[in-house]
Amino acid sequence: MKLQSLVLAAATALTMTTAFAVPAGTWTVAAGAHYVDPKSDNGDVTISGTSYAVDVDGDVRPTISGEYFIANNVGVELLAAIPFHHDFTLTDSLNNEITGRTQHLPPTLSLQYHFDDYNLPMNVKPFVGVGVNYTTFFKEKANVAGTELKLDDSVGVAGHIGLDIPFAATESFRIDARYMDIKTDATLNIGGISQDIGKIDISPWVYGVAFVKQF
């Protein structure tokens, strides 16, 4: 009788774990918002022989992602967003400042693994991912008359961690964080003369929340 009970308990646990897995062929869509928090030291640029420290501020925008599960618990996710806006400040050794603004789109493709773990409260489902980020910059502007700023597109690695907290059979609340390697070469045109001024290292952590629907 004791052996039968143990076998039954093991079979029940196996069934629960299998049911909790996200099966291959499943789609999920997540809609929410993310805050892009650039690293604290964004590098230095040199303009006409003067060195400037770069400081880039953060921004929050609505985001959406879709994920297709190519195997049980293994998905391929694409993250998209409306353009993020960033103000930046360049400061020289005498505390003279040049300010500016840019927008960017950071689509990110990731391969992700979603864990099964019934030991966590509320059947919380953690996941991790790694992939590639492509960031394109546009509407760059330095607030100096007669100048034109250009930031090159960036390609870098991206990491992803998060928790899905289910509140219905096919619906979850997601909390996540991403690291994106974003470095851009900057060019400044002054009076018709173009000069490469250096590399700006944004490389942010990106924090978000979302509603997730499974199909």
C-alpha positions as a Python dict, from the first residue, in 0.01 Angstrom:
ca = {
    (1, 'M'): (0, 0, 0),
    (2, 'K'): (284, 233, 86),
    (3, 'L'): (460, 156, -246),
    (4, 'Q'): (137, 218, -438),
    (5, 'S'): (98, 556, -266),
    (6, 'L'): (454, 655, -358),
    (7, 'V'): (403, 552, -722),
    (8, 'L'): (75, 746, -736),
    (9, 'A'): (240, 1055, -585),
    (10, 'A'): (528, 1037, -832),
    (11, 'A'): (291, 998, -1126),
    (12, 'T'): (84, 1293, -1005),
    (13, 'A'): (394, 1511, -971),
    (14, 'L'): (509, 1414, -1321),
    (15, 'T'): (169, 1495, -1466),
    (16, 'M'): (162, 1834, -1293),
    (17, 'T'): (511, 1922, -1420),
    (18, 'T'): (423, 1820, -1777),
    (19, 'A'): (99, 2021, -1764),
    (20, 'F'): (285, 2324, -1637),
    (21, 'A'): (534, 2318, -1924),
    (22, 'V'): (463, 2554, -2211),
    (23, 'P'): (423, 2315, -2507),
    (24, 'A'): (596, 2353, -2843),
    (25, 'G'): (384, 2544, -3093),
    (26, 'T'): (248, 2788, -2832),
    (27, 'W'): (244, 3162, -2896),
    (28, 'T'): (250, 3432, -2627),
    (29, 'V'): (206, 3807, -2665),
    (30, 'A'): (319, 4049, -2392),
    (31, 'A'): (208, 4412, -2380),
    (32, 'G'): (346, 4653, -2121),
    (33, 'A'): (606, 4921, -2062),
    (34, 'H'): (983, 4930, -2014),
    (35, 'Y'): (1223, 5181, -1862),
    (36, 'V'): (1561, 5215, -2035),
    (37, 'D'): (1820, 5300, -1769),
    (38, 'P'): (2158, 5381, -1933),
    (39, 'K'): (2479, 5292, -1751),
    (40, 'S'): (2622, 5568, -1531),
    (41, 'D'): (2941, 5629, -1733),
    (42, 'N'): (2853, 5683, -2099),
    (43, 'G'): (3207, 5751, -2219),
    (44, 'D'): (3386, 6058, -2353),
    (45, 'V'): (3383, 6238, -2687),
    (46, 'T'): (3628, 6491, -2829),
    (47, 'I'): (3498, 6797, -3015),
    (48, 'S'): (3751, 7028, -3182),
    (49, 'G'): (4022, 6910, -2941),
    (50, 'T'): (3813, 6944, -2625),
    (51, 'S'): (3710, 6632, -2430),
    (52, 'Y'): (3355, 6603, -2301),
    (53, 'A'): (3208, 6348, -2058),
    (54, 'V'): (2879, 6205, -2182),
    (55, 'D'): (2567, 6158, -1968),
    (56, 'V'): (2255, 6000, -2118),
    (57, 'D'): (1924, 6003, -1929),
    (58, 'G'): (1656, 5731, -1915),
    (59, 'D'): (1311, 5698, -2066),
    (60, 'V'): (1001, 5478, -2039),
    (61, 'R'): (780, 5372, -2331),
    (62, 'P'): (512, 5112, -2415),
    (63, 'T'): (646, 4783, -2550),
    (64, 'I'): (514, 4466, -2707),
    (65, 'S'): (674, 4126, -2760),
    (66, 'G'): (579, 3801, -2924),
    (67, 'E'): (725, 3462, -2841),
    (68, 'Y'): (693, 3132, -3030),
    (69, 'F'): (784, 2810, -2848),
    (70, 'I'): (1000, 2591, -3072),
    (71, 'A'): (1016, 2319, -2802),
    (72, 'N'): (860, 2263, -2460),
    (73, 'N'): (953, 2569, -2249),
    (74, 'V'): (1193, 2697, -2518),
    (75, 'G'): (1082, 3007, -2705),
    (76, 'V'): (1207, 3263, -2955),
    (77, 'E'): (1101, 3616, -2858),
    (78, 'L'): (1101, 3945, -3050),
    (79, 'L'): (1071, 4268, -2850),
    (80, 'A'): (947, 4590, -3012),
    (81, 'A'): (859, 4936, -2881),
    (82, 'I'): (760, 5284, -2983),
    (83, 'P'): (1067, 5513, -3004),
    (84, 'F'): (1251, 5589, -2682),
    (85, 'H'): (1359, 5951, -2630),
    (86, 'H'): (1688, 6039, -2459),
    (87, 'D'): (1829, 6374, -2355),
    (88, 'F'): (2207, 6384, -2321),
    (89, 'T'): (2463, 6625, -2177),
    (90, 'L'): (2827, 6669, -2278),
    (91, 'T'): (3040, 6834, -2007),
    (92, 'D'): (3403, 6950, -2041),
    (93, 'S'): (3662, 7000, -1766),
    (94, 'L'): (3544, 7361, -1712),
    (95, 'N'): (3182, 7246, -1669),
    (96, 'N'): (3078, 7391, -2004),
    (97, 'E'): (2785, 7190, -2136),
    (98, 'I'): (2645, 7087, -2471),
    (99, 'T'): (2298, 6935, -2456),
    (100, 'G'): (2108, 6734, -2712),
    (101, 'R'): (1845, 6476, -2781),
    (102, 'T'): (1797, 6156, -2978),
    (103, 'Q'): (1539, 5886, -3038),
    (104, 'H'): (1600, 5517, -3088),
    (105, 'L'): (1428, 5186, -3157),
    (106, 'P'): (1583, 4875, -2996),
    (107, 'P'): (1427, 4558, -3148),
    (108, 'T'): (1570, 4254, -2967),
    (109, 'L'): (1557, 3886, -3065),
    (110, 'S'): (1612, 3632, -2785),
    (111, 'L'): (1618, 3257, -2729),
    (112, 'Q'): (1451, 3188, -2393),
    (113, 'Y'): (1401, 2904, -2148),
    (114, 'H'): (1102, 2900, -1909),
    (115, 'F'): (1149, 2693, -1593),
    (116, 'D'): (897, 2459, -1429),
    (117, 'D'): (899, 2494, -1052),
    (118, 'Y'): (602, 2418, -829),
    (119, 'N'): (806, 2503, -520),
    (120, 'L'): (767, 2875, -591),
    (121, 'P'): (462, 3063, -457),
    (122, 'M'): (163, 3108, -689),
    (123, 'N'): (321, 2881, -954),
    (124, 'V'): (556, 3164, -1054),
    (125, 'K'): (746, 3071, -1368),
    (126, 'P'): (1097, 3220, -1402),
    (127, 'F'): (1274, 3244, -1737),
    (128, 'V'): (1610, 3344, -1882),
    (129, 'G'): (1712, 3442, -2232),
    (130, 'V'): (2003, 3553, -2447),
    (131, 'G'): (2001, 3713, -2787),
    (132, 'V'): (2093, 4007, -3005),
    (133, 'N'): (1987, 4371, -2995),
    (134, 'Y'): (1976, 4605, -3294),
    (135, 'T'): (1940, 4974, -3208),
    (136, 'T'): (1877, 5239, -3469),
    (137, 'F'): (1908, 5610, -3382),
    (138, 'F'): (1726, 5897, -3549),
    (139, 'K'): (1627, 6263, -3495),
    (140, 'E'): (1963, 6331, -3331),
    (141, 'K'): (2019, 6691, -3231),
    (142, 'A'): (2291, 6885, -3053),
    (143, 'N'): (2178, 7224, -2926),
    (144, 'V'): (2463, 7414, -3090),
    (145, 'A'): (2390, 7638, -3389),
    (146, 'G'): (2536, 7519, -3717),
    (147, 'T'): (2597, 7160, -3606),
    (148, 'E'): (2453, 6829, -3716),
    (149, 'L'): (2485, 6514, -3504),
    (150, 'K'): (2479, 6157, -3634),
    (151, 'L'): (2473, 5838, -3420),
    (152, 'D'): (2549, 5508, -3595),
    (153, 'D'): (2326, 5205, -3552),
    (154, 'S'): (2439, 4950, -3294),
    (155, 'V'): (2437, 4569, -3278),
    (156, 'G'): (2516, 4390, -2952),
    (157, 'V'): (2433, 4102, -2721),
    (158, 'A'): (2127, 4110, -2495),
    (159, 'G'): (2037, 3916, -2181),
    (160, 'H'): (1692, 3866, -2034),
    (161, 'I'): (1557, 3745, -1696),
    (162, 'G'): (1206, 3757, -1559),
    (163, 'L'): (911, 3607, -1375),
    (164, 'D'): (566, 3521, -1509),
    (165, 'I'): (299, 3522, -1237),
    (166, 'P'): (-17, 3347, -1364),
    (167, 'F'): (-362, 3468, -1263),
    (168, 'A'): (-559, 3262, -1517),
    (169, 'A'): (-498, 2952, -1729),
    (170, 'T'): (-356, 3151, -2023),
    (171, 'E'): (-284, 3491, -1867),
    (172, 'S'): (11, 3614, -1660),
    (173, 'F'): (168, 3926, -1513),
    (174, 'R'): (534, 3963, -1608),
    (175, 'I'): (822, 4138, -1434),
    (176, 'D'): (1148, 4138, -1627),
    (177, 'A'): (1490, 4295, -1673),
    (178, 'R'): (1716, 4305, -1978),
    (179, 'Y'): (2075, 4403, -2036),
    (180, 'M'): (2153, 4548, -2380),
    (181, 'D'): (2501, 4613, -2516),
    (182, 'I'): (2444, 4942, -2701),
    (183, 'K'): (2748, 5139, -2821),
    (184, 'T'): (2727, 5400, -3098),
    (185, 'D'): (2990, 5592, -3293),
    (186, 'A'): (2910, 5965, -3299),
    (187, 'T'): (2983, 6210, -3580),
    (188, 'L'): (2940, 6586, -3554),
    (189, 'N'): (2921, 6813, -3858),
    (190, 'I'): (3033, 7168, -3773),
    (191, 'G'): (3006, 7429, -4049),
    (192, 'G'): (3016, 7164, -4319),
    (193, 'I'): (3318, 6984, -4172),
    (194, 'S'): (3244, 6636, -4035),
    (195, 'Q'): (3445, 6492, -3748),
    (196, 'D'): (3427, 6159, -3568),
    (197, 'I'): (3398, 6258, -3203),
    (198, 'G'): (3406, 5915, -3037),
    (199, 'K'): (3193, 5632, -2904),
    (200, 'I'): (2894, 5672, -2673),
    (201, 'D'): (2832, 5370, -2449),
    (202, 'I'): (2466, 5353, -2342),
    (203, 'S'): (2451, 4980, -2252),
    (204, 'P'): (2137, 5006, -2036),
    (205, 'W'): (1945, 4782, -1803),
    (206, 'V'): (1585, 4778, -1920),
    (207, 'Y'): (1316, 4713, -1656),
    (208, 'G'): (960, 4626, -1743),
    (209, 'V'): (616, 4498, -1655),
    (210, 'A'): (367, 4342, -1894),
    (211, 'F'): (43, 4149, -1935),
    (212, 'V'): (107, 3816, -2108),
    (213, 'K'): (-151, 3620, -2307),
    (214, 'Q'): (-91, 3263, -2423),
    (215, 'F'): (-245, 3123, -2742),
}
